[in-house]
Amino acid sequence: MKSIKNTIIIILLLSIFSCQDKLDEISTNPNASTEATPELLLPQIIRDAMNALTLESWNIGSLVIQHTAKCQNVAPDRYVWTERDVIWNAVYDNLRDVQNIITLSEASGENNYKGIALVLRAWLFSLATDCYGDVPYSEAIKAKEGINYPKYDPQEQIYQGILQDLKEANELLDSSGNIVNGDVLYLGDVQKWRKLANSLRIRYLIRISGKMDVSADLQAITNNPDSTPIFESNIDNAVFNYRSTPPDQFPIHILKTGNFNEFRASKGLLELMVEYEDERLDIFYRPTPATEGTTPPQYAGIPNGLSDDEALAYNGGLEHQSRIGRPFYEDAILPNGLQAAKGVMMTYSELQFLLAEAAERGMITGAADKFYRQGIAASFTYYGLNPEKYLSGGLANYTGPSEEKLKQIGFQKWIALYMQGLEAWFDWRRTRNPELLPAESNQNNDQIPLRFPYPRIEQSLNARSYQEAVARQGADDLNTKIWYLKD
């Protein structure tokens, strides 16, 4: 009997192992990759980082730069900011896969993937350091090498690394002829990635131009279009095109209606657009709910930083306050909305304003007024609008002494960066154009914030590096100037 039982057990075990072998064969897809590849990693990096940037530009950037204002739950509009860790998490989570692409591409000799990864690494680190100041850089993403508590590098050194990555990317891209798959930004157009690398270099060089002379570097880029191409039109814009169906819908479209409608038109910008008949008005904002569909419709913004009661009651209540434009919410899954509701890394319009500033300050050759007008025109054509009427009006004039012209550049750039709240904030901190006033009833001693405090988890998990950074940079609060803002 015992022998029979043992035989039955052996037969059962053999059957189990045989079934498992067959299951393994069935569950293994012969066409699927068994390891990560650049083309598999690239889409998620771009998508995830763009979503984070778009949402944080909406939730806090658009308020602090006074493109929008809040009519309910107004604390963020009064500079009572909860922990701002969205950018931090998106940067460091995605940098792991960026580094994986670099490692894989170096092993395979696929220079185009490495060049794209270097552009993404530079851009991601720029987001982190522009938000917080000194951040982990040289020791970041090195847990496999035993570095679990990375030091925070000074921002000056981080910017040197960012600019070097972009310079190397320009040299690598299109040097090997490798085909790029998985590129959801430029669909494998490597030349456009080169243009982006050099356009970003111009952005970051001008960002640090208050701390060092960057004229030679800017001239080296702008004087050599064959070796260092830059954006030539809106066709080159670095924008992530969202879709009408999940999971790639515009992230603001997914918000609950109540959360979206807490944001209203900021009074200052809206009134200027109404006064100067800016045709972007109907894209940026909509008539008040009480007058939508009537002739003529009425537009009314609200001041930034009102208390909850004041904001709800302002101008007679919510029915008399303009909301944010339909393309960025209801219509964001429709053809007209998809033309506006994009994730934006950089645009041709921004580049033209940067070149206008550089020319006006004597850092490059070229006609500043031409760059300036091209920046305005590109903002209009981005939305499918004709800029001619606006360009012939008073607000688009480019006159007066150089200081006044720089203010005009900053002002028009501020408008063009609508829905790009973080980039608009980064630029405003440096130029202080336009001359924004702190939000009313603000809780930050009448100061517009200059940075995000570090995520709280850093204070406990990486306390030593965090404390060293604070000791070097200054208090971990909203008002400490980061390196390139210091006198």
C-alpha positions in Angstrom: 0.0 0.0 0.0 2.8 2.4 0.9 4.5 1.7 -2.4 1.2 2.5 -4.3 0.9 5.8 -2.4 4.5 6.8 -3.2 3.9 6.0 -6.9 0.7 8.1 -7.0 2.6 11.1 -5.3 5.4 10.8 -7.9 2.9 10.8 -10.8 1.2 13.8 -9.3 4.4 15.7 -8.9 5.5 14.9 -12.5 2.1 16.1 -13.7 2.4 19.4 -11.8 5.9 20.1 -13.1 4.8 19.2 -16.6 1.8 21.5 -16.4 4.0 24.3 -15.0 6.4 23.9 -17.9 3.4 24.2 -20.3 2.1 27.2 -18.5 5.5 28.9 -18.6 5.5 28.3 -22.4 2.0 29.7 -22.8 2.7 32.8 -20.6 5.9 33.6 -22.4 5.3 35.9 -25.3 8.0 35.2 -27.9 7.5 38.6 -29.4 7.8 40.5 -26.1 11.0 42.0 -24.8 12.4 40.4 -21.6 14.3 43.6 -20.7 13.8 47.4 -20.7 14.8 49.1 -23.9 15.1 52.8 -24.7 12.0 52.7 -26.9 10.0 51.2 -24.1 11.2 53.6 -21.4 11.0 56.8 -23.4 7.2 57.3 -23.7 6.6 56.9 -20.0 9.3 59.4 -19.1 7.9 62.1 -21.4 4.3 61.4 -20.5 4.8 61.3 -16.7 7.0 64.4 -16.6 4.7 66.4 -18.8 1.7 65.5 -16.7 3.4 66.6 -13.6 4.6 69.9 -15.1 1.2 70.6 -16.5 -0.7 70.0 -13.3 1.8 71.9 -11.1 1.8 74.8 -13.6 -2.0 74.8 -13.2 -2.3 74.2 -9.4 0.3 76.7 -8.3 2.2 78.3 -11.2 -0.8 80.0 -12.8 -1.8 81.5 -9.4 1.6 82.9 -8.3 2.2 84.4 -11.8 -1.4 85.8 -11.8 -2.8 84.2 -14.9 -5.6 82.7 -12.7 -7.1 83.4 -9.3 -9.1 81.3 -6.9 -12.7 81.9 -5.9 -12.8 79.0 -3.4 -10.3 77.2 -1.3 -8.1 80.2 -1.7 -5.1 79.3 0.5 -2.7 78.6 -2.4 -3.6 82.0 -3.9 -2.7 83.7 -0.6 0.7 81.9 -0.5 -0.3 79.3 2.1 1.3 76.5 0.2 1.0 72.9 1.2 4.0 70.6 0.5 5.0 71.0 -3.2 6.5 67.6 -4.0 5.0 66.9 -7.4 7.9 68.1 -9.4 10.5 66.6 -7.1 8.9 63.2 -7.3 8.4 63.3 -11.1 12.0 64.4 -11.6 13.7 61.8 -9.5 11.4 58.9 -10.3 11.9 59.5 -14.1 15.6 60.2 -13.9 16.1 56.5 -13.0 14.8 55.5 -16.4 16.6 58.3 -18.2 19.8 56.9 -16.7 18.8 53.5 -17.9 18.4 54.8 -21.5 21.9 56.4 -21.3 23.5 53.1 -20.0 21.7 51.0 -22.7 22.5 53.4 -25.5 26.2 53.7 -24.6 26.4 49.9 -24.6 24.7 49.6 -28.0 26.2 52.7 -29.6 22.8 54.3 -30.3 23.8 57.9 -30.0 20.4 59.3 -30.8 18.8 57.7 -27.8 21.6 58.9 -25.6 21.3 62.4 -27.0 17.5 62.5 -26.3 18.2 61.1 -22.8 20.7 63.9 -22.2 18.1 66.5 -23.2 15.5 65.0 -20.9 18.1 64.8 -18.0 19.0 68.4 -18.4 15.3 69.5 -18.6 14.3 67.4 -15.6 17.2 68.7 -13.4 16.3 72.2 -14.5 12.8 71.8 -13.2 14.1 70.5 -9.8 16.7 73.2 -9.3 14.4 76.0 -10.6 11.8 75.0 -8.1 14.0 74.3 -5.0 17.5 75.7 -5.6 20.3 73.3 -4.5 19.2 69.7 -5.1 20.8 66.2 -5.4 22.6 66.1 -8.7 26.0 64.5 -9.0 25.1 61.7 -6.5 21.4 61.4 -7.5 20.0 58.1 -8.7 23.1 56.2 -7.5 21.6 53.8 -5.0 23.0 50.8 -6.9 26.4 52.3 -6.3 25.7 52.5 -2.5 24.8 56.2 -2.4 21.5 56.3 -0.6 21.8 59.8 0.9 22.9 62.0 -2.0 24.4 65.4 -1.4 22.7 68.6 -2.6 24.9 70.3 -5.2 25.1 74.1 -5.4 22.8 75.4 -8.2 25.8 76.9 -10.1 27.3 73.5 -10.5 24.0 72.0 -11.5 23.5 74.5 -14.2 27.0 73.8 -15.5 26.0 70.1 -15.8 22.7 71.0 -17.5 24.4 73.1 -20.1 27.1 70.5 -20.7 24.4 67.8 -21.2 22.6 69.9 -23.8 25.9 70.7 -25.6 26.8 67.0 -25.8 23.3 66.1 -26.9 23.6 68.5 -29.9 26.8 66.8 -30.9 25.4 63.3 -30.5 22.0 63.7 -32.1 21.9 62.6 -35.8 25.5 61.5 -35.7 24.8 57.8 -36.0 21.7 57.5 -38.1 20.0 55.3 -35.6 16.2 55.2 -35.9 14.4 56.3 -32.8 11.2 54.6 -31.7 9.0 55.4 -28.7 9.4 59.1 -29.2 6.0 60.6 -28.2 7.3 64.2 -28.4 8.8 64.4 -31.9 7.9 61.0 -33.4 11.5 60.2 -34.0 12.5 63.5 -35.7 16.1 63.7 -34.3 16.7 67.1 -35.9 14.0 68.6 -33.8 15.6 67.2 -30.7 18.8 69.0 -31.7 16.8 72.2 -32.1 15.3 71.7 -28.7 18.7 71.0 -27.1 20.1 74.3 -28.4 16.9 76.3 -27.7 17.0 75.1 -24.1 20.6 76.1 -23.9 19.6 79.6 -24.8 16.8 79.5 -22.1 19.2 78.4 -19.4 22.1 80.6 -20.4 19.9 83.7 -20.2 18.5 82.4 -16.9 21.9 82.6 -15.3 23.0 85.7 -17.2 22.7 87.8 -14.1 25.5 85.8 -12.5 28.0 85.5 -15.4 28.7 86.7 -18.9 27.1 84.2 -21.2 27.4 86.3 -24.4 30.1 84.1 -26.0 28.1 81.0 -25.5 24.9 82.6 -26.9 26.7 83.8 -29.9 28.3 80.4 -30.5 24.8 79.0 -30.8 23.0 81.8 -32.7 25.8 82.4 -35.2 26.1 78.8 -36.3 22.7 77.5 -37.4 24.1 74.5 -39.2 26.0 73.1 -36.3 23.7 74.4 -33.5 20.2 74.6 -35.0 17.4 76.2 -33.0 13.6 76.4 -33.3 12.6 78.0 -36.6 8.8 78.1 -36.2 5.9 76.6 -34.2 6.5 73.4 -36.1 9.5 72.8 -33.8 7.6 73.4 -30.6 8.4 70.8 -27.9 4.8 70.0 -26.9 3.2 66.8 -25.9 0.0 66.3 -27.8 -2.7 64.8 -25.7 -5.5 62.7 -27.1 -9.3 62.5 -26.8 -9.3 59.1 -25.0 -7.6 57.8 -21.8 -4.9 57.4 -20.7 -3.5 60.3 -22.6 -6.1 63.0 -22.0 -5.1 66.5 -20.9 -4.6 66.1 -17.1 -6.6 69.2 -16.3 -9.6 67.8 -18.2 -9.7 64.9 -15.8 -10.2 67.2 -12.7 -13.6 67.3 -11.1 -15.8 70.2 -12.4 -15.8 71.8 -8.9 -12.0 71.7 -8.7 -11.6 73.2 -12.1 -14.1 76.0 -11.5 -12.4 77.2 -8.3 -10.0 78.8 -10.8 -11.1 82.1 -12.3 -9.6 84.7 -14.6 -7.0 86.9 -12.8 -8.3 90.5 -13.0 -5.2 92.2 -14.2 -4.5 90.0 -17.2 -8.1 89.7 -18.3 -8.8 93.5 -18.2 -5.7 94.2 -20.3 -6.8 91.6 -22.9 -10.3 93.1 -23.0 -8.9 96.7 -23.3 -6.5 95.9 -26.2 -8.9 93.5 -27.9 -6.5 90.6 -27.6 -8.1 87.7 -29.6 -6.5 85.2 -27.3 -9.1 86.3 -24.7 -11.7 83.7 -25.8 -9.2 80.9 -25.6 -7.7 81.9 -22.2 -11.0 82.9 -20.5 -14.8 82.8 -21.1 -17.5 85.3 -20.5 -19.1 85.3 -17.0 -21.6 82.5 -16.5 -24.4 85.0 -16.3 -23.6 86.4 -19.8 -22.4 83.4 -21.8 -24.4 83.2 -25.0 -25.6 86.7 -24.8 -24.7 89.8 -26.9 -22.4 91.4 -25.8 -20.9 88.9 -23.4 -19.2 90.3 -20.3 -15.8 89.4 -18.9 -14.7 90.0 -15.3 -11.7 88.7 -13.4 -11.1 88.6 -9.7 -8.0 89.9 -7.8 -5.5 87.3 -6.6 -5.4 86.5 -2.9 -8.9 87.4 -1.6 -10.2 85.6 1.4 -12.8 82.9 0.9 -15.8 85.1 1.7 -14.4 88.0 -0.4 -13.6 85.8 -3.4 -17.1 84.1 -3.4 -18.9 87.5 -3.2 -16.6 89.5 -5.6 -18.4 91.3 -8.4 -21.7 89.9 -7.3 -20.7 86.2 -6.9 -19.6 83.3 -9.0 -22.1 83.9 -11.9 -20.3 87.2 -12.5 -16.7 85.9 -12.6 -15.0 84.6 -15.8 -13.9 81.1 -15.7 -10.9 79.5 -17.6 -11.3 78.9 -21.3 -13.2 75.8 -22.6 -10.2 74.5 -24.6 -8.5 73.7 -21.3 -11.4 71.7 -19.8 -14.6 70.7 -21.5 -13.2 70.9 -25.0 -9.8 69.5 -24.2 -10.8 66.2 -25.8 -12.3 67.9 -28.9 -10.3 69.0 -32.0 -10.4 72.7 -31.1 -9.3 72.0 -27.5 -6.6 69.6 -28.5 -5.0 72.5 -30.5 -4.5 74.4 -27.2 -4.5 71.8 -24.4 -0.9 70.5 -24.6 2.0 69.7 -22.4 4.6 72.3 -23.0 8.3 71.9 -22.6 9.3 74.9 -24.8 7.9 76.9 -27.7 9.2 79.0 -30.6 7.4 82.0 -29.1 9.4 81.7 -25.9 12.6 81.4 -27.8 11.9 84.6 -29.8 11.4 86.6 -26.6 14.6 85.2 -25.2 16.5 86.2 -28.4 14.8 89.6 -28.2 16.1 90.1 -24.7 19.6 88.9 -25.6 19.7 91.2 -28.6 18.4 94.2 -26.5 21.0 93.6 -23.9 23.8 93.4 -26.5 24.6 89.7 -25.9 23.9 88.6 -29.5 23.6 90.4 -32.9 20.2 90.7 -34.5 17.2 93.0 -34.4 15.5 92.9 -31.0 12.3 94.3 -32.3 12.1 91.6 -35.0 12.5 88.8 -32.4 10.0 90.6 -30.2 7.3 90.8 -32.9 8.0 87.2 -34.0 7.4 86.1 -30.4 4.0 87.8 -30.3 3.1 86.5 -33.7 4.1 82.9 -32.8 1.9 83.0 -29.6 -1.1 84.0 -31.8 -0.5 81.4 -34.5 0.0 78.7 -31.9 -3.7 79.1 -31.2 -4.6 79.5 -34.9 -5.1 83.2 -34.7 -4.0 86.1 -36.9 -1.6 88.4 -35.1 -1.7 91.4 -37.5 -4.4 93.4 -35.7 -2.7 93.0 -32.3 0.7 93.8 -33.7 -0.6 97.1 -35.1 -2.0 98.1 -31.7 -0.5 100.1 -28.9 0.2 97.3 -26.5 2.6 95.6 -29.0 4.7 98.7 -29.6 8.5 98.4 -29.1 9.6 101.9 -28.2 11.5 103.9 -25.6 14.8 103.4 -23.9 16.3 100.0 -23.5 15.0 99.5 -20.0 11.4 100.1 -21.2 11.9 97.7 -24.1 13.0 95.0 -21.8 9.9 95.5 -19.8 7.8 95.2 -23.0 9.5 91.9 -23.8 8.9 90.5 -20.3 5.3 91.6 -20.4 4.5 90.0 -23.8 6.4 86.9 -22.8 4.3 86.7 -19.6 1.1 86.6 -21.7 2.5 84.1 -24.1 3.4 81.7 -21.3 -0.3 81.3 -20.3 -0.9 77.8 -19.0 2.8 77.4 -18.6 2.7 78.8 -15.0 6.0 77.4 -13.7 8.1 78.6 -16.6 6.4 82.0 -16.4 7.2 82.1 -12.7 10.8 81.1 -13.2 11.2 83.9 -15.7 9.4 86.5 -13.7 11.6 85.9 -10.7 14.6 86.9 -12.8 13.2 89.8 -14.7 10.4 91.1 -12.4 8.5 91.9 -15.6 5.7 92.6 -15.5 5.6 94.5 -12.2 3.2 92.2 -10.3 2.0 93.2 -6.9 1.7 90.5 -4.2 -1.7 88.9 -3.9 -4.2 90.7 -1.7 -4.6 89.4 1.9 -1.6 87.2 1.3 0.0 85.3 4.2 3.6 85.7 3.1 4.5 89.2 4.4 3.5 90.9 1.1 6.1 88.9 -0.8 5.5 86.9 -4.0 7.2 83.5 -3.3 10.5 82.7 -4.9 10.9 78.9 -4.4 9.3 75.7 -3.1 10.4 74.5 0.3 12.0 71.0 0.1 9.8 68.0 0.5 9.4 67.0 4.1 10.6 63.5 3.6 14.0 64.9 2.8 14.3 66.3 6.3 14.0 62.8 7.8 15.5 60.5 5.2 18.3 62.7 3.9 18.7 65.0 6.9 22.4 65.6 6.8 22.4 66.6 3.1 19.3 68.6 3.6 20.8 70.6 6.5 24.0 71.3 4.6 22.0 72.7 1.7 19.9 74.9 3.9 23.0 76.2 5.7 24.6 77.1 2.4 21.5 78.4 0.5 19.4 80.0 3.2 16.2 79.3 5.2 14.0 76.6 3.7 11.0 78.8 3.0 9.2 80.5 0.2 11.3 83.7 0.2 14.9 82.5 0.1 16.7 83.5 -3.2 18.2 80.7 -5.1 21.7 81.2 -6.6 20.9 82.9 -9.9 18.5 85.3 -8.1 21.0 86.5 -5.5 22.7 89.9 -5.9 
